[in-house]
Amino acid sequence: MPTLIILLPARSREPLPDSAGVSGGTARGVTDYAFVLSDDGLAVRTEGRAYANRLPRADTVVAVVEDADVSWHRIKLPRVSGNRLRAALGGVLEEQLLEDDAAVHLALAPQLSAGQTGWVAAIDKAWLDAELAALEKARVFVDRVVPSSWPDEPPSGHFCERSSDSPQGDMVFTWAHAEGVITLPTKGTLARAVLPDAARAAGRWSATPAVAAPAERWLGAPVVVMRPTERALVASRSLWNLRQFDLAPRHKGWRRLADAWRRFRSPAWRPVRFGLGALALAHLLGLNLWAWRQQATVESKREAMTTVLRSTFPQVRAVLDAPLQMQRETDALRAAAGRAADADLEPLLEAAAVAWPAQRGAVENLRYEPGRLTVATSGWSPDEVQQFTARLHAEGWRVEASGSSLTLSRATTGSGA
């Protein structure tokens, strides 16, 4: 499952002009992104820079935010949930936030529960929303957004080149510890005042290749050289995810289905499409051939029944329904010979007489319809009815009970009494 880690460019502090139509965003045009692709989240497979529509495809996409673009606030989480939680957070942080609540996106620390004290990350909402929208426009859907560093123990520090928005020094450092995260330029005395000597010795320090030497001179201790992509890979393994509340990812399953469909239609999958088409055509031809053979078998049997009907009853001229016409002709021959059919009164009376309870006298009342004989059973016990029904059923008759009467008829194949 390859993972694509994208380094979001640092947020510009210059507001967009009113004509841009985006409040609180950044005035940047089309840009390329530094990225790293990893198969296991531990080692780098490939890295580089590319425009959004040229970024590699991966199962999971993680965007990493610069240290200076996230502020950290420690609060006691209100005991509310759902849609009310975000509004409650805005009320708790009202005095700590430098901007209006509506302009700030907030995210809770992993596994932080109501009533607990923990960290909340704050980030410019319009800027982050614009960055995610720019990537989604290029069909790059970000699953998680993580900070480059976060409050943690043991403490750690990282040196990097100053950005174009930080003219105060040639190098800045980020110090992350249990009490928060701070990013300061190394030029001047503020950085040394914030970072005591004990912290310099206890922390884990890293630096980008360009500032590794000056960082060691300033710190007075060795640092681990770490490229921005390597640091982003480490950050991607954190449990943090800034995509919460109204920036939470939606319809991930549909996106994966759409991506799978686009891959299926790509030139690389053309042999597979041809193979599936050939398989479907083979199945279609096979079904048609099987249906044709079945139709031929049915026609052959129908012709055989017609031949039997015409050879047995030559007087039949037109054959419309061979089985029905053969039955009618057979019934006519039987009637002419004076033999009763199963649906006649005589076989029905004979069957009822055979199964009639010995302790019962003559039938009080009966009614005959073609194929059906109804006899009155007033005063019969349940055992007598059961014995009468069972005996007739064994002889191939159907018995239906209705009130104080029983109706006999010849059982058809597959039916019960």
Backbone hydrogen bonds in HBPLUS format (Angstrom, degrees):
<---DONOR---> <-ACCEPTOR-->    atom                        ^
c    i                          cat <-CA-CA->   ^        H-A-AA   ^      H-
h    n   atom  resd res      DA  || num        DHA   H-A  angle D-A-AA Bond
n    s   type  num  typ     dist DA aas  dist angle  dist       angle   num
A0059-ASP N   A0002-PRO O   3.10 MM  57  5.72 130.9  2.35 137.0 148.0     1
A0060-THR N   A0002-PRO O   3.42 MM  58  6.77 156.3  2.48 151.6 156.3     2
A0003-THR N   A0038-SER O   2.69 MM  35  5.29 165.6  1.71 163.6 168.7     3
A0038-SER N   A0003-THR O   2.95 MM  35  5.29 166.4  1.97 153.7 158.2     4
A0004-LEU N   A0060-THR O   2.84 MM  56  6.24 166.3  1.86 164.5 166.2     5
A0062-VAL N   A0004-LEU O   2.80 MM  58  6.18 164.1  1.82 163.0 167.4     6
A0005-ILE N   A0036-VAL O   2.87 MM  31  5.27 176.2  1.88 165.9 167.0     7
A0036-VAL N   A0005-ILE O   2.95 MM  31  5.27 146.7  2.06 147.5 156.5     8
A0006-ILE N   A0062-VAL O   2.77 MM  56  6.19 160.1  1.81 159.0 166.0     9
A0064-VAL N   A0006-ILE O   2.78 MM  58  6.10 159.0  1.82 166.9 171.4    10
A0007-LEU N   A0034-ALA O   2.94 MM  27  5.46 174.7  1.95 160.2 159.7    11
A0008-LEU N   A0064-VAL O   2.99 MM  56  5.92 160.2  2.03 154.0 160.4    12
A0020-ALA N   A0017-PRO O   2.92 MM   3  5.59 158.0  1.97 118.6 125.6    13
A0021-GLY N   A0018-ASP O   3.23 MM   3  5.84 151.4  2.31 113.5 119.8    14
A0033-TYR N   A0050-ALA O   2.77 MM  17  5.45 169.8  1.78 142.7 141.4    15
A0050-ALA N   A0033-TYR O   3.02 MM  17  5.45 147.7  2.12 136.7 145.2    16
A0035-PHE N   A0048-GLY O   2.89 MM  13  5.64 157.7  1.94 157.5 159.0    17
A0048-GLY N   A0035-PHE O   3.13 MM  13  5.64 155.2  2.20 146.1 147.5    18
A0037-LEU N   A0046-THR O   2.76 MM   9  5.30 170.1  1.77 167.8 167.8    19
A0045-ARG N   A0037-LEU O   2.75 MM   8  5.57 157.4  1.80 155.4 161.4    20
A0046-THR N   A0037-LEU O   3.28 MM   9  5.30 155.5  2.35 136.9 142.0    21
A0054-ARG N   A0051-TYR O   2.84 MM   3  5.24 156.3  1.90 115.3 123.1    22
A0055-LEU N   A0052-ALA O   3.35 MM   3  5.44 170.4  2.36 107.2 109.6    23
A0143-ASP N   A0061-VAL O   2.87 MM  82  5.41 147.9  1.97 136.4 146.0    24
A0144-ARG N   A0061-VAL O   3.32 MM  83  6.78 156.9  2.38 152.2 157.8    25
A0063-ALA N   A0144-ARG O   2.90 MM  81  6.33 164.2  1.93 155.8 158.9    26
A0146-VAL N   A0063-ALA O   2.85 MM  83  6.30 160.1  1.89 165.1 171.4    27
A0065-VAL N   A0146-VAL O   2.95 MM  81  6.27 158.0  2.00 157.1 163.9    28
A0148-SER N   A0065-VAL O   3.08 MM  83  5.87 126.1  2.38 161.3 162.0    29
A0069-ASP N   A0066-GLU O   3.21 MM   3  5.51 153.2  2.28 106.7 114.7    30
A0070-VAL N   A0067-ASP O   3.35 MM   3  5.89 172.2  2.35 118.7 119.8    31
A0071-SER N   A0122-ALA O   2.97 MM  51  5.17 167.7  1.99 149.9 154.0    32
A0122-ALA N   A0071-SER O   2.87 MM  51  5.17 160.9  1.90 152.5 155.4    33
A0073-HIS N   A0120-VAL O   3.00 MM  47  5.22 151.7  2.08 148.0 156.4    34
A0120-VAL N   A0073-HIS O   2.75 MM  47  5.22 146.6  1.86 149.2 160.7    35
A0075-ILE N   A0118-GLY O   2.96 MM  43  5.78 154.4  2.03 171.8 168.8    36
A0118-GLY N   A0075-ILE O   2.89 MM  43  5.78 155.8  1.95 170.1 170.1    37
A0077-LEU N   A0116-GLN O   2.78 MM  39  5.64 161.2  1.82 167.4 161.2    38
A0115-GLY N   A0077-LEU O   2.86 MM  38  5.14 156.8  1.91 134.1 141.3    39
A0085-LEU N   A0082-GLY O   3.22 MM   3  5.74 156.0  2.28 112.4 118.9    40
A0088-ALA N   A0084-ARG O   2.97 MM   4  6.16 152.4  2.05 147.0 155.4    41
A0089-LEU N   A0085-LEU O   2.89 MM   4  6.16 151.2  1.97 152.2 159.8    42
A0090-GLY N   A0086-ARG O   3.15 MM   4  6.45 155.1  2.21 146.3 152.2    43
A0091-GLY N   A0087-ALA O   3.18 MM   4  6.51 147.1  2.29 142.1 150.4    44
A0092-VAL N   A0088-ALA O   3.05 MM   4  6.35 154.7  2.11 149.1 155.6    45
A0093-LEU N   A0089-LEU O   2.96 MM   4  6.14 158.1  2.00 154.3 159.8    46
A0096-GLN N   A0093-LEU O   3.00 MM   3  5.16 137.5  2.19 105.3 118.0    47
A0097-LEU N   A0093-LEU O   3.08 MM   4  6.08 150.1  2.17 169.2 170.5    48
A0103-ALA N   A0100-ASP O   3.00 MM   3  5.43 145.2  2.12 110.2 120.3    49
A0104-VAL N   A0101-ASP O   3.22 MM   3  5.42 166.2  2.24 110.5 114.4    50
A0125-LYS N   A0103-ALA O   3.08 MM  22  5.57 164.6  2.11 135.1 137.0    51
A0105-HIS N   A0123-ILE O   2.75 MM  18  5.23 177.8  1.75 169.4 169.1    52
A0123-ILE N   A0105-HIS O   2.93 MM  18  5.23 148.6  2.03 146.6 155.9    53
A0107-ALA N   A0121-ALA O   2.95 MM  14  5.17 141.7  2.10 145.1 152.8    54
A0121-ALA N   A0107-ALA O   2.88 MM  14  5.17 159.7  1.92 156.6 158.5    55
A0109-ALA N   A0119-TRP O   3.09 MM  10  5.50 130.2  2.35 177.6 163.7    56
A0112-LEU N   A0109-ALA O   3.31 MM   3  5.62 146.0  2.44 137.3 130.5    57
A0116-GLN N   A0113-SER O   3.08 MM   3  5.66 161.8  2.11 134.8 138.3    58
A0128-LEU N   A0124-ASP O   3.15 MM   4  6.31 170.4  2.15 150.6 153.5    59
A0129-ASP N   A0125-LYS O   2.86 MM   4  5.95 163.9  1.89 154.3 159.6    60
A0130-ALA N   A0126-ALA O   2.92 MM   4  6.01 152.9  2.00 141.6 148.9    61
A0131-GLU N   A0127-TRP O   2.94 MM   4  6.24 156.6  2.00 151.5 157.9    62
A0132-LEU N   A0128-LEU O   2.99 MM   4  6.22 166.1  2.01 154.4 157.5    63
A0133-ALA N   A0129-ASP O   2.92 MM   4  6.07 153.6  1.99 144.2 152.2    64
A0134-ALA N   A0130-ALA O   2.91 MM   4  6.10 153.3  1.98 147.3 153.8    65
A0135-LEU N   A0131-GLU O   3.16 MM   4  6.45 154.7  2.23 146.2 152.2    66
A0136-GLU N   A0132-LEU O   2.89 MM   4  6.12 160.0  1.93 148.5 154.7    67
A0137-LYS N   A0133-ALA O   2.89 MM   4  6.02 146.1  2.01 144.4 153.0    68
A0138-ALA N   A0135-LEU O   3.01 MM   3  5.22 133.1  2.24 100.8 113.5    69
A0140-VAL N   A0135-LEU O   2.89 MM   5  5.06 157.6  1.94 138.7 138.4    70
A0139-ARG N   A0136-GLU O   2.89 MM   3  4.73 155.8  1.95 107.8 109.4    71
A0242-LEU N   A0145-VAL O   2.58 MM  97  5.05 172.6  1.59 154.3 156.5    72
A0152-ASP N   A0177-HIS O   3.17 MM  25  4.99 127.0  2.46  91.2  99.8    73
A0204-ARG N   A0155-PRO O   3.22 MM  49  6.59 153.0  2.30 130.4 137.0    74
A0156-SER N   A0176-ALA O   2.89 MM  20  5.41 157.8  1.94 155.3 162.8    75
A0176-ALA N   A0156-SER O   2.89 MM  20  5.41 170.3  1.89 172.1 173.5    76
A0157-GLY N   A0204-ARG O   2.83 MM  47  6.12 160.4  1.87 151.2 153.1    77
A0206-SER N   A0157-GLY O   3.01 MM  49  6.40 140.6  2.17 139.3 151.3    78
A0158-HIS N   A0174-THR O   2.98 MM  16  5.26 144.9  2.10 139.3 150.1    79
A0174-THR N   A0158-HIS O   2.84 MM  16  5.26 152.4  1.92 145.6 154.3    80
A0159-PHE N   A0206-SER O   2.92 MM  47  6.36 152.3  2.00 138.8 146.2    81
A0208-THR N   A0159-PHE O   3.11 MM  49  6.49 146.5  2.22 146.8 155.1    82
A0160-CYS N   A0172-VAL O   3.02 MM  12  5.74 159.5  2.07 161.6 165.4    83
A0172-VAL N   A0160-CYS O   3.08 MM  12  5.74 169.0  2.09 164.1 167.7    84
A0166-SER N   A0163-SER O   3.06 MM   3  5.40 167.9  2.08 114.1 117.2    85
A0186-THR N   A0171-MET O   2.94 MM  15  5.91 169.4  1.95 150.8 151.0    86
A0173-PHE N   A0184-LEU O   2.87 MM  11  5.69 161.5  1.90 164.3 166.3    87
A0184-LEU N   A0173-PHE O   2.99 MM  11  5.69 157.8  2.04 162.9 164.7    88
A0175-TRP N   A0182-ILE O   2.83 MM   7  5.41 162.4  1.86 162.4 166.6    89
A0182-ILE N   A0175-TRP O   3.06 MM   7  5.41 153.9  2.13 137.8 145.7    90
A0177-HIS N   A0180-GLY O   2.96 MM   3  5.57 170.3  1.97 167.5 170.7    91
A0180-GLY N   A0177-HIS O   3.17 MM   3  5.57 170.5  2.18 116.5 119.1    92
A0193-ALA N   A0189-THR O   3.07 MM   4  6.25 147.4  2.18 147.4 157.0    93
A0194-VAL N   A0190-LEU O   2.93 MM   4  6.17 151.8  2.01 151.9 159.0    94
A0195-LEU N   A0191-ALA O   3.00 MM   4  6.10 149.8  2.09 144.0 152.4    95
A0199-ALA N   A0196-PRO O   3.14 MM   3  5.38 122.4  2.49 100.8 114.4    96
A0200-ARG N   A0196-PRO O   3.21 MM   4  6.61 148.8  2.31 147.3 156.1    97
A0201-ALA N   A0197-ASP O   3.26 MM   4  6.60 150.4  2.35 147.7 154.4    98
A0202-ALA N   A0198-ALA O   3.04 MM   4  6.23 147.4  2.15 144.7 153.9    99
A0203-GLY N   A0199-ALA O   3.02 MM   4  5.81 146.8  2.13 148.7 153.3   100
A0224-VAL N   A0205-TRP O   3.01 MM  19  6.25 167.9  2.02 130.4 133.7   101
A0207-ALA N   A0224-VAL O   2.90 MM  17  6.20 144.6  2.03 152.9 152.7   102
A0226-MET N   A0207-ALA O   2.80 MM  19  5.71 165.4  1.82 148.9 152.4   103
A0211-VAL N   A0208-THR O   3.13 MM   3  5.75 142.8  2.28 117.5 126.3   104
A0215-ALA N   A0211-VAL O   2.93 MM   4  5.86 147.7  2.03 145.2 155.0   105
A0216-GLU N   A0212-ALA O   3.06 MM   4  6.29 153.6  2.13 147.6 153.3   106
A0217-ARG N   A0213-ALA O   3.15 MM   4  6.46 154.3  2.22 149.7 156.9   107
A0218-TRP N   A0214-PRO O   2.93 MM   4  6.11 160.2  1.97 147.1 152.3   108
A0219-LEU N   A0215-ALA O   2.84 MM   4  5.94 158.1  1.89 147.9 154.6   109
A0220-GLY N   A0216-GLU O   2.72 MM   4  5.46 146.3  1.83 136.9 146.6   110
A0230-GLU N   A0227-ARG O   3.00 MM   3  5.18 120.0  2.38 101.7 116.9   111
A0231-ARG N   A0227-ARG O   3.03 MM   4  6.39 158.0  2.08 157.8 164.2   112
A0232-ALA N   A0228-PRO O   2.89 MM   4  6.10 151.4  1.97 143.8 152.3   113
A0233-LEU N   A0229-THR O   2.95 MM   4  6.17 147.8  2.05 141.5 149.7   114
A0234-VAL N   A0230-GLU O   3.13 MM   4  6.48 152.5  2.21 144.0 150.5   115
A0235-ALA N   A0231-ARG O   2.94 MM   4  6.25 156.9  1.99 148.1 154.7   116
A0236-SER N   A0232-ALA O   2.92 MM   4  6.15 142.9  2.06 145.2 154.7   117
A0237-ARG N   A0234-VAL O   3.19 MM   3  5.63 153.7  2.26 108.5 116.1   118
A0238-SER N   A0235-ALA O   3.06 MM   3  5.53 166.4  2.08 116.6 120.2   119
A0244-GLN N   A0242-LEU O   2.96 MM   2  5.67 122.7  2.30 110.3  93.8   120
A0247-LEU N   A0244-GLN O   3.08 MM   3  5.38 157.7  2.13 135.2 131.8   121
A0248-ALA N   A0245-PHE O   3.21 MM   3  5.52 162.8  2.24 115.5 116.8   122
A0255-ARG N   A0251-HIS O   3.12 MM   4  6.40 155.8  2.18 147.5 154.3   123
A0256-ARG N   A0252-LYS O   2.96 MM   4  6.26 160.9  2.00 153.6 158.2   124
A0257-LEU N   A0253-GLY O   3.01 MM   4  6.25 153.2  2.08 143.4 151.1   125
A0258-ALA N   A0254-TRP O   2.84 MM   4  6.09 157.5  1.89 149.3 155.3   126
A0259-ASP N   A0255-ARG O   2.84 MM   4  6.08 160.2  1.88 152.7 158.3   127
A0260-ALA N   A0256-ARG O   2.90 MM   4  6.07 156.2  1.96 144.7 151.4   128
A0261-TRP N   A0257-LEU O   2.96 MM   4  6.21 151.6  2.04 144.8 152.5   129
A0262-ARG N   A0258-ALA O   2.93 MM   4  6.23 154.9  2.00 148.9 155.5   130
A0263-ARG N   A0259-ASP O   2.91 MM   4  6.19 158.2  1.96 149.8 155.8   131
A0264-PHE N   A0260-ALA O   2.92 MM   4  6.12 152.4  2.00 142.8 150.8   132
A0265-ARG N   A0261-TRP O   3.07 MM   4  6.33 140.6  2.23 141.4 151.0   133
A0266-SER N   A0263-ARG O   3.11 MM   3  5.10 157.6  2.17 102.6 109.6   134
A0269-TRP N   A0266-SER O   3.07 MM   3  5.64 148.1  2.17 114.9 123.2   135
A0270-ARG N   A0267-PRO O   3.07 MM   3  5.14 166.7  2.08 110.9 113.5   136
A0273-ARG N   A0269-TRP O   2.99 MM   4  6.33 157.7  2.04 155.6 162.3   137
A0274-PHE N   A0270-ARG O   2.92 MM   4  6.20 161.8  1.95 156.9 161.6   138
A0275-GLY N   A0271-PRO O   2.89 MM   4  6.09 156.8  1.94 145.6 152.2   139
A0276-LEU N   A0272-VAL O   2.86 MM   4  6.13 162.0  1.90 153.9 158.2   140
A0277-GLY N   A0273-ARG O   2.88 MM   4  6.06 155.6  1.93 147.3 154.6   141
A0278-ALA N   A0274-PHE O   2.88 MM   4  6.11 158.4  1.92 149.4 155.0   142
A0279-LEU N   A0275-GLY O   2.90 MM   4  6.13 155.3  1.97 146.8 154.0   143
A0280-ALA N   A0276-LEU O   2.89 MM   4  6.11 158.6  1.93 148.1 153.6   144
A0281-LEU N   A0277-GLY O   2.90 MM   4  6.14 157.1  1.96 147.7 154.2   145
A0282-ALA N   A0278-ALA O   2.87 MM   4  6.10 155.2  1.94 146.4 153.3   146
A0283-HIS N   A0279-LEU O   2.95 MM   4  6.22 156.5  2.01 147.6 153.9   147
A0284-LEU N   A0280-ALA O   2.90 MM   4  6.14 154.8  1.97 146.2 153.5   148
A0285-LEU N   A0281-LEU O   2.89 MM   4  6.14 163.5  1.91 152.8 156.6   149
A0286-GLY N   A0282-ALA O   2.85 MM   4  6.01 156.1  1.91 144.9 152.4   150
A0287-LEU N   A0283-HIS O   2.85 MM   4  6.06 157.2  1.90 149.5 155.1   151
A0288-ASN N   A0284-LEU O   2.99 MM   4  6.22 159.7  2.03 147.9 153.5   152
A0289-LEU N   A0285-LEU O   2.88 MM   4  6.09 156.5  1.93 148.4 155.0   153
A0290-TRP N   A0286-GLY O   2.89 MM   4  6.10 159.4  1.93 148.8 154.5   154
A0291-ALA N   A0287-LEU O   2.85 MM   4  6.05 159.8  1.89 149.4 155.1   155
A0292-TRP N   A0288-ASN O   2.87 MM   4  6.06 151.7  1.95 143.7 151.8   156
A0293-ARG N   A0289-LEU O   3.01 MM   4  6.27 156.1  2.07 147.8 153.5   157
A0294-GLN N   A0290-TRP O   2.93 MM   4  6.20 156.7  1.98 148.7 155.4   158
A0295-GLN N   A0291-ALA O   2.89 MM   4  6.07 157.8  1.94 147.1 153.3   159
A0296-ALA N   A0292-TRP O   2.92 MM   4  6.14 152.0  1.99 143.7 151.7   160
A0297-THR N   A0293-ARG O   2.94 MM   4  6.20 153.4  2.01 146.2 153.1   161
A0298-VAL N   A0294-GLN O   2.95 MM   4  6.26 160.0  1.99 151.8 156.7   162
A0299-GLU N   A0295-GLN O   2.95 MM   4  6.16 163.6  1.97 150.3 154.8   163
A0300-SER N   A0296-ALA O   2.92 MM   4  6.10 150.3  2.01 144.0 152.4   164
A0301-LYS N   A0297-THR O   3.02 MM   4  6.30 157.7  2.07 150.1 155.1   165
A0302-ARG N   A0298-VAL O   2.88 MM   4  6.13 154.5  1.95 149.5 157.4   166
A0303-GLU N   A0299-GLU O   2.91 MM   4  6.11 155.1  1.98 145.9 152.2   167
A0304-ALA N   A0300-SER O   2.96 MM   4  6.22 148.3  2.06 141.1 150.2   168
A0305-MET N   A0301-LYS O   2.99 MM   4  6.29 156.3  2.04 149.1 154.1   169
A0306-THR N   A0302-ARG O   3.04 MM   4  6.29 152.7  2.11 144.1 151.8   170
A0307-THR N   A0303-GLU O   2.90 MM   4  6.13 153.1  1.98 145.4 152.8   171
A0308-VAL N   A0304-ALA O   3.00 MM   4  6.28 156.7  2.06 147.5 153.4   172
A0309-LEU N   A0305-MET O   2.98 MM   4  6.18 158.2  2.03 145.9 151.7   173
A0310-ARG N   A0306-THR O   2.98 MM   4  6.19 165.8  2.00 151.4 154.8   174
A0311-SER N   A0307-THR O   2.93 MM   4  6.04 153.7  2.00 146.4 154.0   175
A0312-THR N   A0308-VAL O   2.95 MM   4  5.96 146.3  2.06 143.1 151.8   176
A0313-PHE N   A0309-LEU O   2.80 MM   4  5.74 160.5  1.84 148.9 155.2   177
A0316-VAL N   A0313-PHE O   3.15 MM   3  5.98 169.0  2.17 125.4 128.5   178
A0325-GLN N   A0321-ASP O   2.89 MM   4  6.00 169.7  1.90 167.8 171.3   179
A0326-MET N   A0322-ALA O   2.89 MM   4  5.94 156.4  1.95 152.9 159.4   180
A0327-GLN N   A0323-PRO O   3.03 MM   4  6.24 152.3  2.11 143.6 150.6   181
A0328-ARG N   A0324-LEU O   3.01 MM   4  6.30 159.2  2.06 149.9 155.3   182
A0329-GLU N   A0325-GLN O   3.01 MM   4  6.23 161.6  2.04 148.6 153.2   183
A0330-THR N   A0326-MET O   2.98 MM   4  6.13 153.6  2.05 143.9 151.4   184
A0331-ASP N   A0327-GLN O   2.90 MM   4  6.12 158.1  1.95 150.8 156.5   185
A0332-ALA N   A0328-ARG O   2.95 MM   4  6.19 151.1  2.04 145.3 153.4   186
A0333-LEU N   A0329-GLU O   3.03 MM   4  6.32 154.7  2.10 145.2 151.3   187
A0334-ARG N   A0330-THR O   2.98 MM   4  6.24 158.2  2.03 149.3 155.3   188
A0335-ALA N   A0331-ASP O   2.92 MM   4  6.12 159.0  1.96 147.2 152.9   189
A0336-ALA N   A0332-ALA O   2.95 MM   4  6.15 154.5  2.02 144.4 151.7   190
A0337-ALA N   A0333-LEU O   3.03 MM   4  6.25 137.8  2.21 139.9 150.9   191
A0337-ALA N   A0334-ARG O   3.14 MM   3  5.07 126.1  2.45  91.5 105.7   192
A0339-ARG N   A0334-ARG O   3.02 MM   5  5.35 164.9  2.05 156.4 152.5   193
A0338-GLY N   A0335-ALA O   3.07 MM   3  5.05 156.0  2.13 101.0 108.5   194
A0344-ASP N   A0341-ALA O   2.99 MM   3  5.31 164.2  2.01 113.1 118.2   195
A0371-GLY N   A0343-ALA O   3.01 MM  28  3.84 139.7  2.18 146.9 134.8   196
A0349-LEU N   A0345-LEU O   2.89 MM   4  6.13 160.5  1.93 160.4 165.9   197
A0350-GLU N   A0346-GLU O   2.93 MM   4  6.11 157.8  1.98 153.2 159.9   198
A0351-ALA N   A0347-PRO O   2.97 MM   4  6.11 157.8  2.02 145.0 150.4   199
A0352-ALA N   A0348-LEU O   3.03 MM   4  6.26 162.0  2.07 148.0 152.8   200
A0353-ALA N   A0349-LEU O   2.92 MM   4  6.08 152.2  2.00 144.7 152.5   201
A0354-VAL N   A0350-GLU O   3.07 MM   4  6.27 151.3  2.15 145.2 152.1   202
A0355-ALA N   A0351-ALA O   3.27 MM   4  6.51 155.5  2.34 147.9 153.2   203
A0356-TRP N   A0352-ALA O   2.98 MM   4  5.85 111.6  2.46 137.9 153.9   204
A0356-TRP N   A0353-ALA O   3.39 MM   3  5.04 152.7  2.47  92.2 100.0   205
A0360-ARG N   A0357-PRO O   3.16 MM   3  5.45 161.0  2.20 109.1 114.9   206
A0376-ALA N   A0365-ASN O   2.94 MM  11  5.35 152.1  2.02 160.8 156.7   207
A0367-ARG N   A0374-THR O   2.76 MM   7  5.05 144.3  1.89 143.7 153.2   208
A0374-THR N   A0367-ARG O   2.79 MM   7  5.05 171.2  1.80 156.0 159.1   209
A0369-GLU N   A0372-ARG O   2.83 MM   3  5.03 171.7  1.84 158.3 158.0   210
A0372-ARG N   A0369-GLU O   2.79 MM   3  5.03 173.0  1.79 135.7 137.3   211
A0373-LEU N   A0408-LEU O   3.05 MM  35  5.16 154.8  2.11 140.3 147.7   212
A0408-LEU N   A0373-LEU O   2.74 MM  35  5.16 165.0  1.76 150.6 153.1   213
A0375-VAL N   A0406-LEU O   2.90 MM  31  5.53 159.9  1.94 161.7 163.7   214
A0406-LEU N   A0375-VAL O   2.97 MM  31  5.53 157.1  2.03 157.1 164.0   215
A0377-THR N   A0404-SER O   2.84 MM  27  5.27 174.7  1.84 138.2 138.6   216
A0380-TRP N   A0377-THR O   3.15 MM   3  5.63 161.2  2.19 136.8 135.3   217
A0385-VAL N   A0381-SER O   3.10 MM   4  6.44 161.8  2.13 157.5 162.4   218
A0386-GLN N   A0382-PRO O   2.91 MM   4  6.08 154.3  1.98 143.5 151.2   219
A0387-GLN N   A0383-ASP O   2.88 MM   4  6.08 163.6  1.90 153.8 157.3   220
A0388-PHE N   A0384-GLU O   2.96 MM   4  6.04 166.5  1.98 149.3 153.5   221
A0389-THR N   A0385-VAL O   2.97 MM   4  6.07 162.2  2.00 147.0 151.9   222
A0390-ALA N   A0386-GLN O   2.89 MM   4  6.03 162.1  1.93 150.2 155.4   223
A0391-ARG N   A0387-GLN O   3.01 MM   4  6.13 163.2  2.04 152.4 156.0   224
A0392-LEU N   A0388-PHE O   3.24 MM   4  6.40 163.8  2.27 146.0 150.3   225
A0393-HIS N   A0389-THR O   2.92 MM   4  6.02 153.6  1.99 147.0 155.3   226
A0394-ALA N   A0390-ALA O   3.03 MM   4  6.24 149.7  2.13 143.1 150.3   227
A0395-GLU N   A0392-LEU O   3.04 MM   3  5.10 134.3  2.25  96.7 109.6   228
A0397-TRP N   A0392-LEU O   2.93 MM   5  5.24 156.0  1.99 142.7 142.6   229
A0396-GLY N   A0393-HIS O   3.08 MM   3  5.15 160.9  2.12 105.4 110.3   230
A0411-ALA N   A0396-GLY O   3.19 MM  15  5.76 155.5  2.25 133.3 138.0   231
A0398-ARG N   A0409-SER O   2.64 MM  11  5.17 176.3  1.64 172.9 171.5   232
A0409-SER N   A0398-ARG O   3.01 MM  11  5.17 141.0  2.16 145.1 150.8   233
A0400-GLU N   A0407-THR O   2.97 MM   7  5.12 157.6  2.02 142.7 150.1   234
A0407-THR N   A0400-GLU O   2.87 MM   7  5.12 158.7  1.92 146.3 153.6   235
A0402-SER N   A0405-SER O   3.07 MM   3  5.52 167.7  2.08 158.1 156.7   236
A0405-SER N   A0402-SER O   3.27 MM   3  5.52 134.1  2.49 112.3 125.0   237
A0415-SER N   A0412-THR O   3.27 MM   3  5.72 160.4  2.31 136.3 134.0   238
